[in-house]
Amino acid sequence: MKYRLVLAVVLSALSYGRVLGQGDVDLDSLDQKIKQHIQSNIPGWTYTRVEPMTGSSNVLIENWTSSNRGIRISIVPYKSAKAAHDVLLGSFLKYRKHEEVKGLGNEAYAYGWQGSRLVLRQGRYLVYLSAGYDSDGDPELRNLDQTEKQQRLIQEIKRINQEFAKHMVTAID
């Protein structure tokens, strides 16, 4: 009897480890798929994969940079599309001011300072996009006043987020 119990515990532990390892394999293959897609469709951007914070697991983080622009993309897989939807609307957006963005994935929302961040759900994945733009490094903007610079900054950040979001949806499918 003890032998069967020990065997059951060992087999459970091995299968649990296999499930955890499978998540890493899925994220590695998704990372390669996204990387190839972006590099072939948006030339000139440099890719870096970022390790998640200590204690975090099952999240893919990519940084993409190009001259005075950059974007961080974090992708979290869930067991099902419903689970991802529930997390998105239940705990993530519940206490954040947000605005729905049409035409991106199964559902997408802008949030943060003037809607400068974007989160979308594509199937069982939540994709968080946060772009940056160094407007001071852009020669076209040097002669604009501060208000015009700020407007262009927000427009460019939103443009980058949406451009990458469209590519994320395509790559994830």
Secondary structure, DSSP 8 states (H G I E B T S, - for coil): -HHHHHHHHHHHHHHHHHHHHHHHHHHHHHHHHHHHHHHHHSTT-EEEEE---TT--S-EEEEEEETTEEEEEEEEE-SSHHHHHHHIIIIISTTS-EEE-TTSSSEEEEESGGG-EEEEEETTEEEEEEEEE-GGG-GGGTTS-HHHHHHHHHHHHHHHHHHHHHHHHHHH-
